[in-house]
Amino acid sequence: LRENMNRKEKEVMLKEEYKAEKLISIIRLYFIGFLALVNIAKHYHLKGLFHIPLIPSYLIFLLALGIYIEIQFFWKEKYYRFYNRAIKFFYISLDVAALSYFIYSNIIPNEIAGYINVPPETLFSLVFSLISTFLLIIGILRFNPSSLIYTGILLCISYIYSIQKLFVYPDFQKLFLDYGLYKPANNIFFISLFLMVPLSAYISIRLRNILVKSKRQELLERFLPAQVAEDALNGKIDISTGGNKYYATILFSDIRNFTTMSEESNPEEIVDFLNSYFNDMIEIIFHYRGSLDKIIGDGIMAIYGAPLVTELAPKNAVKTAVDMIRKLSDFNLIRQI
């Protein structure tokens, strides 16, 4: 059971990563498309749509469109085994580089000085902070703290490089101090970034743990009563494999003349019959604190006394058998009606 849970958890997290990248690819396409249109509108009046400064905007948008098409049409379940989780770091690098370019190319000190009554350096820090927050928020969807830390490092490097190219600081210290006075814009950006990265990573870890716990409980409840499943998740009951011996009572049951019935019925009727039958029988097993070991064809194997240790295991197994026979009589009457 433990091995099955671990395998299911990996499958669930892989699927969640796919869903996250699919959603992020849509957000990326719309956001970069919007920024590209803004850049095109800015340069169009100069030399038309094929002005040289617009070429990077076209290339970035085409790259975002290519990633969207790749994820939407080629990331199918049958290709899961070829997926490499490291690819998300490539996507993050693209996002940071693309958004940094759009900020860098549109916040030019000499051009905005006459339009906005805000120091260019402050405006740059404000816009970059908003973009950084946006990237960290969508990064939470990946449920991966390492990707958020990587995003924070790239944002820090990109900010330092861009602001150095735009405003030409003679040395690194000038980013924070100017003639002994603190530069609030840069300091606020770095402080907020260093706060947001660990906070977003913590939120990502919490959401991942909630998702994993939910899937674990969902899987356990297929084999154990709800209360027993919850106790197992909380560590009150040990379900580890190997090394434990229990005195347990085993209950076997199957359907009389099931082979003959299968030969005389349609497959759809058999499936409907078994689903209804198993739902009723498993409910009784769980009611008496039994655990479902396996279902093979029409047969059920249930265990009493493990993993939930109790001296009432034999008695509970007998009560289960009696109630199953009673329920089966009602079940047959309902089906005849």
N, C-alpha and C positions, 0 to 999 in steps of 0.2 A: 504493500500500500504506500509506504514511504517513497519507494522508487517511482511508483506511478504518479505520486503527487509532484515530485521534483520534475519529472518529464513534462507533466501538464503545465507546471509553472513556467518552464522555459518556453513552451509553445504559446502560452498566453502572453508572456512579455514580448515574444517575437511578433505576435499579431498586433499587440498594442503599439509597438514601434512602427510597424507598417501603417497603422491607422494614423499615428502622429505625423509621420513623414508625408502621408497623403494630404492631411489637412494643412500642414505647413507649406507644402508645395502650392496649394491654392492661395493661401495668404501671401506667399512670396510673389506669385505671379501678379496678383492684383496690386500689391504694394509697389513692386518695382515698375509695373506698367504705369501706375499713377506718377511715380517720380520721373520716369522716362518722358511722359507727356509734358510734365512741367518743364523739363529740360529742353524738350523740343520747342515748346511755346516760347521759351526764353531766347533761343538762338534762331528761330525761324525767320525773324525779320532781318537778319544779317545777310545770309546767303541761301535761304531756302532749306529744304529738308535734308540736303546732302552737305551741309556745312561740316567741316572736319571735326569740331568739338562734339558733334552729335554721334559720331561713329561709336564711341564707347557705350553710349546709352543704348544704341541698337543692339550691340553685341551682348550687353548684360541682359537685356530683355529677352533676346533669343536664347541665351543660356538658361534663364529662368523658365522659359517656355519649354525648352528641351528637357529639363529636369521634370517639369510637370507631366509632359507626355510620357517620359520613361516610367515614372512612378504610377501613373494612372493605367497605362496599358501593358506594362511588362512586369510589374510587381504582382504576380499572381501566386496563389497558394502553392502551386506545383513548383515554383521557382524558389521557395523558401530556403531550400538547402544551399542555394548559391549566394544567399544574402550575407554580406559582411557588415557587421555592426559599425565598423570603422568608417563606412561611407558617410555617416552623419557628420563626421568632422570635416569632410570635404564640403558638404552643404553649408555648414556653419562658416567655414572660411569664405565661401562665396558670398554669403549674406553680409558678413562684416565688410568685406572688400567692396561689394557693390554699394551698400548704403553709405560707407565712408566716402566713396567716390562722388556720389550725388551731393553729399553735404559739402565736400571740399570744392566741387566745381560750381556750386551755387552761392557759397558764402565767400565773396571776394571783397575785401575791405573797401577798396576804392569805389566799387559799384554800389554797395549798399549804404555807404555813408550818408548819401543825400536822401534816402528813402525811409530809413528806420532810425528813430531816435534812441538807439541802443548801441553801445560799443560793439564793434564786430566780434571781438574776442568773447564777450559775454553771450552774444547771440549764437556763436559757434558752440560754446559749451552747453547752452540750453538745448539747442537742437540735437547735439550729440548725446546729451543725457536722455532725451526723449526716445531717440532711436535705440540707445542701449537698453532702456527699460523695456521697450517693445520686443527686442530680441531675447531678452531674458525671460519675459513672460511666455512667449511662444515656445521657448526652450524647455519650459517646465513640462510641456506636453509630452516630451520624450521620456519622462520618468528616469532620467539618467543624470546624476549630479556631476559626473566627470565632464559631460558635454557642456554644462553650464559654467564650470570652472574654466574650461577651454575658451568658451565664448567671452568670459570676463577678461582673460589674458589677451586675447586678440583685440578686444575693444580698447584696452589700455594701451597696447602697442600702436594701434591705428590712431588713437587720439593724439598721442605724443608726436607721432610722425606728421599727421595732418596739421596740427597747430604749429609745429615747428616750420613746416613749409609755408604756411600762410602768414605767420607773424614774425618769423625769423628771430628766435631767441638765441642770444650769444652763448648761453650755456644752460644746462638742465635745471640749475637752481632758479633761473628766472621764470620757470613755469609756476613757481609757488611764491616767490618773493621778488619784489621790485623796489630797489632802494630801501630795503628793510621793511617794506609794507607787504602784507599778505595780499595775494591776488585771489579774491573770493571766487571768481568763476571757475578757475582751474581746481582750486582746493575743494570746492563743493562737488565738482564732477567726480574727482577721485574718491572723496569720502563716500558719496552716494553709491559709487560703483562697488567699493569695498564692502558696503553694507548690503547692497542688493544681491551680489553674487552668492554669499553664504546663505542669505535668506531664501533665495529662489532654489538653491540646492537643497536646503532643509525641506522646503515645501515639496520638492520633487521626490525626495526620499519618503516623506510621509504619505504622499499619494501612492507611490509605488507599494509601500507596505500595506496600505489599505486595500489596494487592488489584489495583491498576492493573498492577503488573509481572506478576502472575500471569495477568491477562486478556490483556496484551500478548503474553506468551509463548504462551499458548493460541492466540491469533489467528495469530501468526507460524508456529507449528508446523503450521498448516493449509497453508502455502505453502512452508515451508523445512524442511530437516532440523533435528532437535532441537538439535544442536551449533551450527549456523549461526544458529538463532533465538536461542540463548543469547548467542552472540558479538555479534549485532546489538543485543540489549538492553544488553549491557555496553559498547557503543560501539566494539568491535573491528572491526565491519563497518559501513560507511555505507550506509543504505537511504533516504537523503533523496531527494526527487523533484527532477528537473531538474538540469542542470549537470554530469552525469557521463557519460562515454562509455566503453564497454567493448567489447572484442572478445569476442563471445559466440557460443555454438552453440545453435541452437534445434532442439528435437525436437518433431515433430508426430506424433500417432497417432490413429487412429480405428478403429472396428470395421467390418469388411467386411460388407455386406448388412444393416446394422443397421436400415435403414428397412423392409425386407421382414420382418425378424424382429419388429419392433415391431408391424407390421400383423397378424401372425399370433399374437401373444401377448397375455395379459392385462396390464393396467397394473401389477398387483402383481408379476407375474413379471419384468417389465422393470426395475422399481425394485430388486428383490432382486438381479437379475443385474448391474445397473450398480454397485450398492453393493459387491458382492463384487469385481467387476472393477477398479473404481477403487482399492479398498483394496490390492489386490495390485500394481497398476501404480505407484501413488504410493510404495509402500514401496521398489520398485526404484529409482525416480527419486531418492529421498532417500538411498538407499544409495550412489549414485554422486555425491553432493554436488550434485544438481540442485535447482532451485527450481521450484515449481508456479506457472505464470503464470495459467492459467485452465483451466476445464473448460466446454465448450460441447456440450451434448447428449451424444454418445458420444465426442467429441474431447478430447484432452489436449494442452496446450501447455506444454512445460517448457523452462527456460533453464539453460545451463551456462556458467559464467564470470562471472556477475553474479547477486547482489551479491558472491558469493564468487569472487574473482579467482584463476584457476589456469590454467596452461599445458596442463593435462590435460583441459580442457573438451571438445574434439572427441572425444578418446579415451573419456572418460566417457559422452558422449552415445551413441556407437556401442555401448559395452558395455551401456548401458541398453536400447537397442533389441534387442540380441541376447537379453538376459535376459528382456525383455518377451515376445518370441516364444516362448522356452522356457516361460516361466510360463504363457502363454496355452494352450499345448498341454496342460500339466498341468491347467489350469483347465477346459478343455473336457472332458477325460477325467473329472474329478471330477463335473462337472454331468451327464454322461451316465449315471454310476452312480446 
